[in-house]
Amino acid sequence: MTLQDAQAAERLGLDQLDSMFFQARRDRATPAERDYLIAMAADRGQPSSSATVAERLDRHPSSLGPARANLIAKGLVYSPERGVIAFTVPGSSQFIDRRLEADGPA
């Protein structure tokens, strides 16, 4: 097995995860919820401050409460502590980055 084989296998695995697993999760989110997830992805997989997410979206934190609550109810994110939000699945922020790179924010 060569380095090129391993890199090809990694690309194939990521492509399959993206098209089946991550895409199905993304499809459950509304456009406003997707914007919230994109703002979270800037933290590179680390938990995000709700205030920082609101700042990135140029919104007041309380106005994002419904989107945050819906994302929690859908199982896409969770709150490990007060004022903090995190992805439930490792690799979610990298998927969002790959999507943005390929498709843009829409």
Secondary structure as GFF3:
##gff-version 3
##sequence-region A 1 106
A	DSSP	alpha_helix	3	16	.	.	.	ID=ss1
A	DSSP	pi_helix	17	22	.	.	.	ID=ss2
A	DSSP	alpha_helix	23	27	.	.	.	ID=ss3
A	DSSP	alpha_helix	31	41	.	.	.	ID=ss4
A	DSSP	beta_strand	48	49	.	.	.	ID=ss5
A	DSSP	alpha_helix	50	56	.	.	.	ID=ss6
A	DSSP	three_ten_helix	61	64	.	.	.	ID=ss7
A	DSSP	alpha_helix	65	73	.	.	.	ID=ss8
A	DSSP	beta_strand	77	78	.	.	.	ID=ss9
A	DSSP	beta_strand	84	87	.	.	.	ID=ss10
A	DSSP	alpha_helix	92	103	.	.	.	ID=ss11
###
